[in-house]
Amino acid sequence: MAERTGQAARKTSADGTGGVMMAGVLGITDIWTYVLGTVAIILLPGPNSLFVLSTAAKRGVGVGYRAAAGVFVGDGVLMILSAAGVASLLKAYPPLFLVIKYAGAAYLGYVGVTMLLGAVRRWRDRNDPGTPRLIDAAEPAQMRSPFRKALVISLLNPKAILFFISFFIQFVDPDYAWPALSFLLLGLIAQVTSALYLTALIFAGTFLATQFRRRRRLAVGGTTAVAALFLAFSLKLATASAG
């Protein structure tokens, strides 16, 4: 303990800024590198962002934000679980990882198939002179809850828990006395960045909605493409490993 204290004192005197430079901001060693890495990761396409975009395109800004809220809550829960050590539990008990993984893959596949069936119905109705429907009348009631649906998509992804712990830990000072605060700040930065990105997607989705109303084939093609991506995400998750 005395040796560690002496080392900390030497670090402090060397930079002349007290514990702030030694531990960064609340124990975060390189906050700007983390911010840049977070932005790059969030910009990568994934099932969460794709779901928010497609929801906003079909049902408008308000419902798009409800879907985004499900993503925020789901990611927040995963971050808390990561900090609590659940990542180690998933690695220690492979069957648990497999159960969550296959449940998540099955749900993503279900979402993709449902969207694909909706696209088929819209294509059959393409000669109907009426206004294109943004919500399929045959869509199951449980599929119309964007918050719950986004929450399930987020939570049923064990790779996300492993990612959060492996990514966050790189920026936490091991000598900092309160690492939970470091994880909290890292999570807050990630959530704010995600909120800004999803907001952009929501308004992009409403623009797409106006195009879909004018062009039925574009609507069908867009829905089919989104369905194919969800099926691809399902396959990717099903073949993922805990390593």
Secondary structure per residue as TSV (DSSP state, phi and psi in degrees):
chain	resnum	aa	ss	phi	psi
A	1	M	-	360.0	-45.6
A	2	A	H	-63.2	-39.0
A	3	E	H	-64.6	-42.1
A	4	R	H	-64.7	-40.0
A	5	T	H	-62.6	-40.4
A	6	G	H	-64.5	-40.3
A	7	Q	H	-63.9	-41.5
A	8	A	H	-63.6	-39.9
A	9	A	H	-64.2	-39.1
A	10	R	H	-66.0	-38.6
A	11	K	H	-63.7	-41.4
A	12	T	H	-64.1	-46.0
A	13	S	H	-68.5	-28.1
A	14	A	H	-69.9	-38.0
A	15	D	H	-96.9	-15.2
A	16	G	T	70.6	16.7
A	17	T	S	-122.3	19.9
A	18	G	T	70.0	-153.7
A	19	G	H	-76.5	-9.4
A	20	V	H	-65.5	-49.9
A	21	M	H	-72.4	-30.6
A	22	M	H	-65.5	-46.1
A	23	A	H	-103.7	5.2
A	24	G	-	69.0	-140.9
A	25	V	B	-101.2	108.8
A	26	L	T	52.1	42.9
A	27	G	T	85.4	6.0
A	28	I	B	-90.6	123.4
A	29	T	S	-77.0	-35.2
A	30	D	-	-146.7	82.0
A	31	I	H	-67.0	-35.2
A	32	W	H	-73.2	-34.4
A	33	T	H	-63.9	-39.9
A	34	Y	H	-62.4	-44.5
A	35	V	H	-60.1	-46.6
A	36	L	H	-62.8	-42.2
A	37	G	H	-64.3	-39.7
A	38	T	H	-63.7	-44.5
A	39	V	H	-59.8	-45.3
A	40	A	H	-62.2	-40.9
A	41	I	H	-69.8	-43.1
A	42	I	H	-65.3	-32.0
A	43	L	H	-71.4	-16.9
A	44	L	S	-67.2	136.1
A	45	P	-	-67.0	142.3
A	46	G	-	-154.4	173.4
A	47	P	H	-61.9	-34.5
A	48	N	H	-64.4	-53.9
A	49	S	H	-64.7	-37.1
A	50	L	H	-65.1	-39.2
A	51	F	H	-66.4	-42.5
A	52	V	H	-62.2	-44.7
A	53	L	H	-60.8	-48.1
A	54	S	H	-67.6	-35.4
A	55	T	H	-65.5	-45.2
A	56	A	H	-63.4	-37.5
A	57	A	H	-65.7	-35.6
A	58	K	H	-85.6	-32.8
A	59	R	H	-131.3	2.3
A	60	G	-	99.4	176.7
A	61	V	H	-63.8	-48.4
A	62	G	H	-58.7	-46.4
A	63	V	H	-70.4	-31.9
A	64	G	H	-61.3	-40.1
A	65	Y	H	-69.5	-29.3
A	66	R	H	-65.5	-39.5
A	67	A	H	-65.1	-41.3
A	68	A	H	-62.6	-36.7
A	69	A	H	-62.0	-37.7
A	70	G	H	-63.2	-37.8
A	71	V	H	-65.3	-44.1
A	72	F	H	-60.7	-46.8
A	73	V	H	-64.8	-44.5
A	74	G	H	-61.3	-46.6
A	75	D	H	-64.9	-37.7
A	76	G	H	-62.0	-42.5
A	77	V	H	-63.0	-43.0
A	78	L	H	-64.6	-37.5
A	79	M	H	-64.9	-42.0
A	80	I	H	-64.0	-43.1
A	81	L	H	-63.1	-37.3
A	82	S	H	-62.4	-47.6
A	83	A	H	-65.5	-28.1
A	84	A	T	-81.6	-4.8
A	85	G	T	97.6	11.8
A	86	V	H	-66.2	-28.2
A	87	A	H	-58.1	-42.0
A	88	S	H	-64.1	-36.4
A	89	L	H	-65.2	-41.4
A	90	L	H	-64.3	-36.5
A	91	K	H	-73.5	-34.3
A	92	A	H	-75.3	-27.5
A	93	Y	-	-123.9	83.8
A	94	P	H	-53.2	-37.1
A	95	P	H	-59.0	-36.4
A	96	L	H	-64.5	-42.7
A	97	F	H	-60.3	-43.3
A	98	L	H	-64.7	-40.7
A	99	V	H	-61.2	-48.8
A	100	I	H	-65.5	-40.7
A	101	K	H	-61.9	-48.7
A	102	Y	H	-71.2	-31.9
A	103	A	H	-64.2	-43.0
A	104	G	H	-64.8	-42.6
A	105	A	H	-63.4	-40.4
A	106	A	H	-64.7	-39.5
A	107	Y	H	-68.4	-41.9
A	108	L	H	-61.8	-39.9
A	109	G	H	-63.6	-39.4
A	110	Y	H	-62.0	-43.9
A	111	V	H	-61.2	-44.6
A	112	G	H	-63.0	-44.7
A	113	V	H	-64.8	-41.4
A	114	T	H	-60.3	-43.7
A	115	M	H	-64.5	-39.3
A	116	L	H	-64.3	-41.9
A	117	L	H	-64.3	-37.6
A	118	G	H	-63.6	-38.9
A	119	A	H	-64.2	-38.8
A	120	V	H	-63.4	-42.6
A	121	R	H	-64.2	-40.7
A	122	R	H	-65.4	-36.5
A	123	W	H	-66.1	-38.6
A	124	R	H	-65.5	-30.1
A	125	D	T	-93.9	13.0
A	126	R	T	-64.5	-23.6
A	127	N	T	-90.5	0.8
A	128	D	-	-70.6	124.1
A	129	P	-	-71.5	-8.0
A	130	G	S	-70.4	174.6
A	131	T	-	-70.5	134.1
A	132	P	-	-57.7	137.6
A	133	R	-	-85.6	130.9
A	134	L	S	-82.6	-21.9
A	135	I	S	-120.6	124.5
A	136	D	-	-69.7	129.2
A	137	A	T	-64.6	-26.1
A	138	A	T	-87.7	1.3
A	139	E	S	-66.6	130.2
A	140	P	-	-57.4	146.5
A	141	A	G	-59.0	-38.5
A	142	Q	G	-66.7	-20.2
A	143	M	G	-81.3	-8.2
A	144	R	G	-94.7	9.8
A	145	S	-	-102.2	91.1
A	146	P	H	-64.6	-35.6
A	147	F	H	-63.2	-50.7
A	148	R	H	-64.6	-40.6
A	149	K	H	-64.4	-44.8
A	150	A	H	-65.2	-36.8
A	151	L	H	-62.8	-44.5
A	152	V	H	-64.8	-42.9
A	153	I	H	-59.0	-39.8
A	154	S	H	-69.6	-46.6
A	155	L	H	-72.1	-32.4
A	156	L	S	-86.8	50.6
A	157	N	-	-141.1	86.5
A	158	P	H	-62.9	-24.8
A	159	K	H	-64.0	-29.0
A	160	A	H	-65.4	-40.1
A	161	I	H	-62.2	-45.8
A	162	L	H	-64.9	-35.6
A	163	F	H	-66.3	-47.3
A	164	F	H	-58.1	-45.9
A	165	I	H	-69.1	-38.9
A	166	S	H	-72.1	-32.5
A	167	F	H	-79.9	-46.0
A	168	F	H	-63.2	-40.9
A	169	I	G	-62.7	-23.4
A	170	Q	G	-67.6	-19.9
A	171	F	G	-113.6	10.9
A	172	V	B	-105.4	126.5
A	173	D	-	-68.9	118.1
A	174	P	T	-63.3	-19.5
A	175	D	T	-91.2	-2.7
A	176	Y	-	-72.9	138.4
A	177	A	S	-72.5	-27.1
A	178	W	-	-126.5	74.8
A	179	P	H	-61.5	-24.9
A	180	A	H	-61.1	-35.6
A	181	L	H	-65.9	-36.5
A	182	S	H	-63.3	-46.7
A	183	F	H	-62.8	-37.5
A	184	L	H	-62.6	-44.9
A	185	L	H	-67.7	-41.0
A	186	L	H	-60.8	-43.2
A	187	G	H	-64.8	-39.6
A	188	L	H	-63.4	-42.7
A	189	I	H	-61.4	-43.8
A	190	A	H	-63.2	-40.3
A	191	Q	H	-68.5	-40.8
A	192	V	H	-64.1	-43.6
A	193	T	H	-61.7	-42.6
A	194	S	H	-63.8	-39.7
A	195	A	H	-61.8	-42.8
A	196	L	H	-64.2	-42.4
A	197	Y	H	-67.0	-44.7
A	198	L	H	-66.9	-32.7
A	199	T	H	-61.2	-43.5
A	200	A	H	-61.6	-40.7
A	201	L	H	-66.0	-38.0
A	202	I	H	-61.7	-46.0
A	203	F	H	-72.3	-30.2
A	204	A	H	-65.5	-37.0
A	205	G	H	-64.8	-38.4
A	206	T	H	-67.1	-33.3
A	207	F	H	-64.9	-43.3
A	208	L	H	-62.0	-33.9
A	209	A	H	-61.2	-40.4
A	210	T	H	-64.1	-35.7
A	211	Q	H	-69.5	-37.6
A	212	F	H	-65.4	-35.9
A	213	R	H	-64.0	-32.0
A	214	R	H	-86.1	-27.3
A	215	R	-	-129.9	103.0
A	216	R	H	-63.2	-41.9
A	217	R	H	-64.4	-35.2
A	218	L	H	-63.8	-40.6
A	219	A	H	-62.6	-44.9
A	220	V	H	-65.1	-44.2
A	221	G	H	-63.7	-40.5
A	222	G	H	-64.8	-44.4
A	223	T	H	-63.1	-40.6
A	224	T	H	-63.5	-41.7
A	225	A	H	-63.8	-42.8
A	226	V	H	-64.0	-42.0
A	227	A	H	-60.3	-42.5
A	228	A	H	-63.4	-38.1
A	229	L	H	-65.9	-40.5
A	230	F	H	-64.0	-38.7
A	231	L	H	-65.4	-36.5
A	232	A	H	-67.0	-41.0
A	233	F	H	-63.2	-37.6
A	234	S	H	-61.5	-45.9
A	235	L	H	-64.7	-40.6
A	236	K	H	-63.0	-43.5
A	237	L	H	-67.5	-38.6
A	238	A	H	-63.7	-28.2
A	239	T	T	-100.1	5.8
A	240	A	-	-75.1	154.4
A	241	S	-	-117.9	163.7
A	242	A	-	-79.8	-12.3
A	243	G	-	-75.5	360.0
